[in-house]
Amino acid sequence: MSMTRHAEPAVGTPPAPGPKESDGRTAQRSLVLRLLARPEVGVFLGAVAVYVFFLISAPPVREGSAMANILYQSSTIGIMALPVALLMIGGEFDLSAGVAVITSALTASMLSYQLTMNAWVGVVVALLVSLGIGFFNGWMVVRTGLPSFLITLGTFLILQGVNLAVTKLVTGNVATDDISNMDGFDQAKKIFASSFEVGGVQVKITIVYWLVFAALATWVLLRTRYGNWIFAVGGNKESARAVGVPVTFTKISLFMLVGLGAWFVGMHQLFTFNTVQSGEGVGQELIYISAAVIGGCLLTGGAGSAIGPVFGAFMFGMVQQGIVYAGWNPDWFKAFLGVMLLGAVLINLWVSRTATRR
């Protein structure tokens, strides 16, 4: 005798479903909380706070020319902070980024002046040198498996010494000669260091480049396969390699992007001031990394955005120029900058916890 029982079909209308119970884990979060979960929202709030602070304490900031100067200062940081941020999302650091900017400018300046060549020859050679430095850093990291912190720290020390020693050897001074009379200088200046007028205010072209590069980096991260590779190698490179991500290519190309940014900023500095001090650039790498970290890029890699570092760079530019407009002692700049950095990080942490709180 079979013990199997078959359920009889229901003949009545099923009861109306009651309100669903939720344990809080599957409930849909509000739009505000979803926005707060974005890594760039915290730094945006921090940037607004810094702007309002100086708007109150430094009345000259309210003028258009002052804001143009602030944005210019922010752009020179932000252009480099973008590739540094992409590299950090990919799980690596580059401590040589600051002195690499000066290396690029020195190469272009000395090659053009000492060999009496067109300025564009120096520009092209400087580009090759910058990309070569980035390739060397990336290749060493991938080849040796050593932390990028150690590899790029070594590159930082090498470039710092070479910049000073070679400049003294070639020019007999710690600075390069004025190249403003060299052929091609005026054309290069229009591209790398020109300005235009908006409402009677002179605006530097680097501000436009900064915003365009930020939009391009955002598109790459969110809409391209290469952007997926960046997040993948930063999250777990072995898992990324297992699913076919070209880890070696991605990491080396990210270091070369930092080199490309160093070349661009170096050319801007050269064609703005006509000469370069060989000892500059030391410490700037920490500014670039800080702008990226404040912008939501994790130190462990695998997370971040290109928009966040834009606000991070703006904060640094705002503080640097705001202290001047407020008439304060500039010796307090680094201390004030540290306070703003810590405050922004705390705001970012609070926003993150608020967004994930049930």
N, C-alpha and C positions, 0 to 999 in steps of 0.2 A: 504493500500500500504506500503510495507516494505521500511524503510528508510536506511536499512543496505547496506553498499557498500563493495564489496569484492575487494581487491587489485589484479590487474592483474599481472600475472607473468612477470618478466623482460625478454625480448627477446634479448637484446643486451649484449655484454660483459661488465661486470662492470669495471669502471675506475680503473686504477692502484692506489693503496693507496699512498697517499703523505707522506711526513715525519711527524712522530708523534710529536705532541706538548707535552711538559712536563712542569709541574709547579715546577719541582725541588724536589717534594716530593717522586715521584716514580722512579726517575732516578737511575740507578744502580751505586753505588759508585765504585771508582777505587780500585784496589787491595791495594794500599798504604793506602788509607783511611780506608779500612776494617781492615788492620793490625793495624793501629793506634787506632782503636776502641777497641782492645784487652786490658784488664786491666793491663797485665804484660808488655806491650810494653813501657809504660812510665818509669817504674822502670828499665827496661833494658837500656834505654837511660841514665838514671841517674847513673846506675852502670858503664856504659862505661865512662861517664864524670868523675866520681870519680877516676876510674882506670887510665885514661889518665893524670889526674891532678897529682896523686902521681907518675906516671911513669916518669913525667917530674921533679917534685920537690924532689923526693926521689929516687936517682939512685939505691940504694940497692934492691928496689922492682923488678928490672929487673932480679934479680938472681932467679934461680929455688928454692933454699932453702927458700928464702923470700916468694915467692908465695905459697909454701907449708905451711908456717906458717900462711899466710893470709887465705888460704882455711881452715886450721884447726880451726882457730878462728871463721871463718864464719860457720863452720859445727856445732860447739857447740851451736851457736845461732839458726842456721837453723833447726836443728833437733827438737827443741822445738817450733820454729815459725810455723812449718807445722801443728801440731794438734791445736795450738792456732788459726791459720788461718781457719781451718775447723770449729772450734767452732764459730769464728766470722761470717763466712758465714752462719752458723746456727742461727745467731742472738744473740749470748751471748758473755760474757767476762769471763776471769778467772784471777783475780789479785793475786791469790795465787800461780801461776805457778812457780815463781822464788824461793820462800822459800820451795815449795813442792819438788824441786830438792834436796835441802839440807836435808830435812826431810827424803827422801828416802836414801840418802847416810849415814846419821847418824844412821838410823835404821839398815842398813846392817852392818855398822862398829861396833857399840856397841853390837849388838846381837852376832856377831861372836867372838869379842874379850872378852867381859865380861863373856860370857857363855862358852868360849873355844870350839866353834863349828866350823864346816867346813864353809868356806866363802860362799859356795853356799847356805847354810841354811839362812844366812843373806840376800843374794840376793833374794831368793824366798819370804821371809817374807816381805822384802822391796817392792817387786812387789805387794803383797797383800795390804800393807798399802797404796801405791800410788793409786791403783785402788779404794780402799775404800775411800780415800779423794776425788777422782773424782766423785764417786758415791754419796757421801754425798752432794757435791756441786750441782750436777745435780738434785738430789732428792729434796733438799731444794728449788731450783729455781722452779721446776715443782709443788711441793706441795704447796708452799706459794704464788707463783705468784709474788714475789718480784723481783726487777731487779737483775740480776746476779752480777752487780757491787757491790751492798750492801752485798749480800751473800758471795761472794769471798773475799771482803774486810775484813769481819769478819773472814773468814778462814785464810786469810793472817796474821792477828794479832794473832790469836790463835797459828798458826804454828810457827810464829816468836818467841813468848814467850816460847812455849813448846820446841823448838829446843835448845834455850839457857839454860833454866832452867833444863831440863832433862839431858843435856850433863854435866852441872856443877855438878848435883846431882850424876850421875853415874861415871864420870871420875875424878871429882874434878878439872876440867879444862874447858876452853871454846872450846877445840878441842878434837877430839877422839884420841885414841892410834893408833900407827902404826900397821897395820894388815898384813904387808908384809910377816910375818913368819907363818901365819895361813894356815892350810890345805885348798887346793882348790884355793888359791890366784893366783898362776901362771896360772892355767887354765882359771880363770875368767878374768885375765888381758889380755890374748891372745884374748878373745872375745870382751871385752869392751874398751881396751886401748892399743892395739898393734899397730905396724907400719910396713911398708914394704918399700923396696927400689925401686925407679923408676929413672933410669938414674943417679944413684949416689945421689939421694935426698930422704931423709926419709919422707914418707907420712903416716899420721895417718889414722887408719882404720875408724875413724868417718867420714872422707870425703866420703868414699864409702857408708857407711850407710846413710849419708845425701842424696846423689843422688838417692840411691835405694828407700828410703822412699818417696822422692819427686815424683819419677816415680810411685810408688804404690798409693800415694795420688791422683795424677792426674788421674790414671786409675779409682780409686774409684769414683771420682767426675764426670767423663765424661762417664763412661761405665757401671755403676752399678745402681741398684734401690736405694741403700743406698745413693748414691751421689745425686740422684733426691730428696730424702727425705731431705737431708741437705739444698739444695737450697729452697725447698718448705717451711720448717719450718722457715727458715731465712727470707723469703719474707713475708709470712703471715701464722702464725701457725694455726689460726682458719680456714682459707680456706683449708690449708693442711689437717687438721683433718677432715674436711667435705668430702674430697675426699678419705679418708681412710689411710692417712699417719700416722704411729704410732709416734706421736709427743713426747710423754713421753719417749719412748725407744730411739728415735733419740737424744734428748737433753741430756739425762743421759749418753748415750754411747759416745757422743762427749766430755763431761767432763771427762769421764773415759779414753778417748784417750789422753787427756792432761796429766792425771795421768800416763799413760803408757810412754809418752815422758819424763816426769819428772823422772820416775824411770830409764830410759835408760841413760839420761844425768847424773843423780846422780851416777849411777854405773861407768860411765866413769870417773867422777871426783874422786871417791873413789879409783879406781884401777890405776889411773894415779899418784895421790899424796900420796896414802897409808893412808892418814888421812883427816879429814874434819873439817873446822872451822864452828862452829855452828851459827855464826852471818852472814854468807854469804848468797847470794841469793836475798837480799833486793834490789829492783830496776831493777832486771833482767826481771821481768814480763813486765815492760814498754818497754824494748828492744824487747822482743818477739812480743808484740802487735804492736810496731812501725814497725818492719820488715814486719808484715802482712799487715798493713795499707799502707805502702809504696808500697807493692806488689800488691795493687789494691783491697784489701778486704774492703768493705764498713763498716763504723761504724754502719750502720743501719741493716746490714745483708742482705742475699739473693743474694750477688754477690761477685765474687772473683775467685781466682785460687790457685793452689798449686805451680805453676812455679813462680809466682810473688814474693812470700816470699823467694824463693831461691835467687833471685837477691837482695831482700831487706836485707837478712842476709849477703850476700857478701859485700854490701855497708858498713854495720856496721863493719865487719871484716877488710875490706880494710882501713877504717878510723882509727880504733883502732891500727892496726899494722903500717899503713902508717905514722902516727904521730911519732911513735918510730923510724922508718927507716929514716924519714926526720930529726931527731935530734931535734925536737921541744919540748917545755916544755909540758909534759903530763898533766899538770893542765888544759890545754886548750882543752883537749879531749872532754868533754861534750859540751862545747861551739861550737867546730868545728862540732861535731856530730849533734847538733841542726841546724846548718847552712845547713849541708848536707841533713838533714831530711826535712827542709823547702824547700830547692832547689828541692829535688826529688818530693815533693808534688806539687810544682808549675809546674814542667815539666810534671807531670802526668795530671794536670789540663789543661795545654796548649795542650797536645796531645789529650785529650778527646774532647776539644772544636774544635780543628782542624778537628778531625774525624767526628764530627757531624755537622760541618758548611756546609751549602748548597752552 
